[in-house]
């Protein structure tokens, strides 16, 4: 078997074990990658790897048995209402990608990705129109058709639905949609979409079966963001003036830098 075929075989094994999402899978996959690095004389520092396979980009971090959902499982045990955060290991690749984007790219990504939770919500609550109104007016705001106060009211209305339906899973979808709309205001809202939609997925599939659908959804987020990174400006859409100013730094990146400095200031 030549080197190329050997490499393809290793990729197949990696994808199988990485899909397991448990201690054994990460440990064995880490061992395989370690051997691969030694064979090709490409040592990696701190025994950390980011291995990306084909378009589905199977992200594998910190081999050696680290569970990328440890924080989520802890939040489930504590019965937290939101199960993902900026510290979630499974979101780190997405966060890094978000920090590289223009504001209008994140707007396109958020409004695009919010269509699926909206469809899911409306399938159960067909009469409730506030989440849809939130996305429609947020897009109008992004296009410069309306001013912030009108869109802001619609965004808050989407969040307000949560208290009225008394449904944790579908309430999380309303929050996800609300944050997608609020991404027009500031980039830091963009992460609210995956944090809440992934929380809804955990509530849907349960604590023992959420890992596979959550991984699939995160891959979807990354794919769509890469798509909009390439195509947002190619569409030559109309934009509100504040979304055309590329001199302003990415607020998610600024927040990350600020959070890193906090321990040093204490």
C-alpha positions as CSV (number, residue, x, y, z in Angstrom):
1,X,0.0,0.0,0.0
2,X,1.6,3.3,-1.1
3,X,1.8,6.4,1.1
4,X,-1.3,8.1,-0.5
5,X,-3.5,5.1,0.1
6,X,-2.2,4.7,3.6
7,X,-3.1,8.3,4.3
8,X,-6.6,7.7,3.0
9,X,-7.0,4.7,5.2
10,X,-5.8,6.7,8.3
11,X,-8.4,9.4,7.4
12,X,-11.2,6.8,7.3
13,X,-10.1,5.4,10.7
14,X,-9.9,8.9,12.2
15,X,-13.5,9.8,11.0
16,X,-14.8,6.6,12.5
17,X,-13.2,7.0,15.9
18,X,-13.8,10.8,16.0
19,X,-17.5,10.2,15.5
20,X,-17.6,8.1,18.7
21,X,-17.3,11.2,20.8
22,X,-16.1,9.4,23.8
23,X,-12.9,8.8,25.8
24,X,-11.9,5.7,23.7
25,X,-12.5,7.4,20.4
26,X,-10.4,10.4,21.3
27,X,-7.6,8.4,22.8
28,X,-7.2,6.0,19.8
29,X,-7.5,8.8,17.3
30,X,-4.9,10.8,19.2
31,X,-2.6,7.8,19.1
32,X,-3.1,7.4,15.3
33,X,-2.3,11.0,14.7
34,X,0.8,10.9,16.9
35,X,2.1,8.0,14.9
36,X,1.3,9.8,11.7
37,X,3.2,12.9,12.9
38,X,6.2,10.9,13.8
39,X,6.1,9.0,10.5
40,X,6.1,12.2,8.5
41,X,8.5,14.0,10.9
42,X,6.1,16.8,11.8
43,X,6.1,17.1,15.5
44,X,3.3,19.0,17.2
45,X,3.8,21.0,20.4
46,X,1.7,20.3,23.5
47,X,0.2,17.2,21.9
48,X,-2.6,19.3,20.4
49,X,-4.0,18.9,16.9
50,X,-6.7,20.4,14.7
51,X,-7.3,17.9,11.9
52,X,-9.8,18.8,9.2
53,X,-11.2,16.2,6.8
54,X,-12.9,17.1,3.5
55,X,-15.8,19.6,3.5
56,X,-17.4,18.4,6.7
57,X,-14.3,19.4,8.6
58,X,-14.3,16.9,11.4
59,X,-12.7,19.1,14.1
60,X,-10.7,17.2,16.7
61,X,-9.0,19.1,19.5
62,X,-6.7,18.2,22.4
63,X,-6.3,14.5,21.9
64,X,-5.6,12.3,24.8
65,X,-9.1,11.8,26.1
66,X,-10.6,15.3,26.4
67,X,-14.3,15.3,25.9
68,X,-15.4,18.3,23.9
69,X,-18.8,18.3,25.7
70,X,-17.6,18.2,29.3
71,X,-18.9,21.7,30.0
72,X,-22.2,20.9,28.4
73,X,-22.6,17.8,30.5
74,X,-21.8,19.7,33.7
75,X,-24.4,22.3,32.7
76,X,-27.0,19.6,32.1
77,X,-26.3,18.2,35.6
78,X,-26.7,21.7,37.1
79,X,-29.9,22.2,35.1
80,X,-28.7,25.4,33.4
81,X,-31.1,27.0,31.0
82,X,-28.3,27.6,28.4
83,X,-25.9,24.7,27.9
84,X,-23.2,26.3,25.7
85,X,-21.0,29.3,26.2
86,X,-17.9,31.0,24.7
87,X,-15.8,28.5,26.8
88,X,-17.4,25.5,25.2
89,X,-14.7,23.3,23.7
90,X,-17.0,22.3,20.8
91,X,-17.4,25.9,19.7
92,X,-13.8,27.1,19.6
93,X,-13.3,26.6,15.9
94,X,-16.5,28.4,15.1
95,X,-15.6,31.3,17.4
96,X,-12.2,31.7,15.8
97,X,-13.9,31.8,12.4
98,X,-16.5,34.4,13.6
99,X,-13.7,36.6,14.8
100,X,-12.3,36.9,11.3
101,X,-15.5,38.1,9.6
102,X,-16.8,41.4,8.5
103,X,-20.0,42.5,10.3
104,X,-22.2,42.1,7.2
105,X,-20.9,38.6,6.7
106,X,-22.0,37.6,10.1
107,X,-25.4,39.2,9.5
108,X,-25.9,37.1,6.4
109,X,-24.7,34.0,8.2
110,X,-26.9,34.5,11.2
111,X,-30.1,35.4,9.3
112,X,-29.5,32.4,7.0
113,X,-28.9,29.9,9.8
114,X,-31.9,31.2,11.7
115,X,-34.2,30.0,9.0
116,X,-34.0,26.4,10.1
117,X,-35.0,27.0,13.8
118,X,-37.7,29.3,12.5
119,X,-39.2,26.5,10.4
120,X,-38.9,24.1,13.3
121,X,-40.6,26.6,15.6
122,X,-43.5,27.4,13.2
123,X,-44.1,23.7,12.6
124,X,-45.2,23.5,16.3
125,X,-46.5,27.0,16.7
126,X,-47.9,28.0,13.3
127,X,-50.0,30.9,14.7
128,X,-47.1,32.6,16.5
129,X,-45.5,35.1,14.0
130,X,-43.2,37.1,16.2
131,X,-40.0,35.1,15.5
132,X,-40.6,35.4,11.8
133,X,-41.3,39.1,12.1
134,X,-38.0,39.4,14.0
135,X,-36.0,38.0,11.1
136,X,-37.9,40.0,8.5
137,X,-37.4,43.4,10.2
138,X,-33.8,42.6,11.1
139,X,-33.1,42.0,7.5
140,X,-34.8,45.3,6.6
141,X,-32.7,47.0,9.2
142,X,-29.5,45.5,7.6
143,X,-30.6,46.7,4.2
144,X,-31.2,50.3,5.4
145,X,-34.9,50.2,4.9
146,X,-35.9,50.8,8.5
147,X,-34.2,52.2,11.6
148,X,-33.0,50.3,14.7
149,X,-36.0,51.0,17.1
150,X,-38.5,49.1,14.8
151,X,-36.2,46.1,14.5
152,X,-35.2,46.2,18.1
153,X,-38.9,45.9,19.2
154,X,-39.3,42.9,16.9
155,X,-36.1,41.2,18.3
156,X,-37.3,41.7,21.9
157,X,-40.7,40.3,20.9
158,X,-39.1,37.1,19.7
159,X,-37.4,36.7,23.1
160,X,-40.7,37.5,24.8
161,X,-42.4,34.5,23.2
162,X,-40.3,32.3,25.5
163,X,-42.2,33.3,28.7
164,X,-45.5,32.7,27.0
165,X,-45.2,29.2,25.6
166,X,-43.5,27.6,28.6
167,X,-41.6,25.2,26.3
168,X,-37.8,25.0,27.0
169,X,-36.8,23.5,23.7
170,X,-38.8,25.8,21.5
171,X,-38.2,28.7,23.8
172,X,-34.5,28.2,23.1
173,X,-35.2,28.4,19.4
174,X,-36.9,31.8,19.9
175,X,-33.8,33.1,21.7
176,X,-31.6,31.8,18.9
177,X,-33.8,33.7,16.4
178,X,-33.7,36.8,18.5
179,X,-29.9,36.7,18.7
180,X,-29.6,36.1,14.9
181,X,-31.6,39.3,14.4
182,X,-29.6,41.2,17.0
183,X,-26.4,40.3,15.0
184,X,-27.3,43.3,12.8
185,X,-26.6,45.5,15.9
186,X,-23.3,43.9,17.0
187,X,-21.2,40.9,16.1
188,X,-21.2,39.5,19.6
189,X,-24.9,38.5,19.3
190,X,-23.9,36.0,16.5
191,X,-22.8,33.4,19.0
192,X,-26.2,33.5,20.7
193,X,-27.7,31.7,17.7
194,X,-25.6,28.5,18.1
195,X,-25.6,28.7,21.9
196,X,-29.4,28.6,22.0
197,X,-30.1,26.4,19.0
198,X,-27.6,23.8,20.3
199,X,-29.3,24.0,23.7
200,X,-32.6,23.1,21.9
201,X,-30.9,20.2,20.3
202,X,-29.7,18.8,23.6
203,X,-33.2,19.2,25.0
204,X,-34.6,17.4,22.0
205,X,-32.3,14.4,21.9
206,X,-31.5,14.1,25.6
207,X,-28.3,13.9,27.6
208,X,-27.2,10.5,26.2
209,X,-27.9,11.2,22.5
210,X,-27.1,14.8,21.8
211,X,-23.5,14.6,20.7
212,X,-23.9,13.4,17.1
213,X,-26.7,16.0,16.1
214,X,-24.8,18.8,17.9
215,X,-21.6,17.9,16.0
216,X,-23.5,17.9,12.7
217,X,-25.1,21.2,13.4
218,X,-21.7,22.8,14.3
219,X,-20.3,21.5,11.0
220,X,-23.3,23.1,9.3
221,X,-22.5,26.5,11.0
222,X,-18.9,26.4,9.9
223,X,-19.9,25.4,6.3
224,X,-22.4,28.2,6.0
225,X,-20.0,30.8,7.5
226,X,-17.3,29.8,5.0
227,X,-19.9,30.2,2.3
228,X,-21.0,33.7,3.3
229,X,-17.3,34.7,3.9
230,X,-16.8,34.0,0.2
231,X,-20.2,35.2,-1.2
232,X,-21.6,38.1,0.9
233,X,-20.0,40.9,-1.1
234,X,-20.4,39.0,-4.4
235,X,-24.2,39.4,-4.2
236,X,-23.9,43.2,-4.2
237,X,-26.8,43.7,-1.9
238,X,-27.9,47.0,-0.4
239,X,-26.6,47.6,3.1
240,X,-27.2,50.1,5.8
241,X,-24.2,52.5,6.0
242,X,-23.0,51.2,9.3
243,X,-22.6,47.7,7.9
244,X,-20.4,49.0,5.0
245,X,-17.7,50.4,7.4
246,X,-15.0,47.8,7.4
247,X,-12.6,50.0,9.4
248,X,-14.3,49.0,12.7
249,X,-12.8,46.0,14.4
250,X,-14.8,42.8,14.9
251,X,-16.5,43.1,18.3
252,X,-16.3,39.3,19.0
253,X,-12.5,39.5,18.5
254,X,-12.3,42.5,20.8
255,X,-14.3,40.7,23.4
256,X,-12.1,37.7,23.2
257,X,-9.0,39.9,23.7
258,X,-10.5,41.7,26.6
259,X,-11.4,38.4,28.3
260,X,-7.9,37.1,27.9
261,X,-6.5,40.2,29.6
262,X,-8.8,40.0,32.7
263,X,-6.7,37.5,34.7
264,X,-3.6,39.7,34.1
265,X,-5.4,42.7,35.5
266,X,-6.3,41.0,38.8
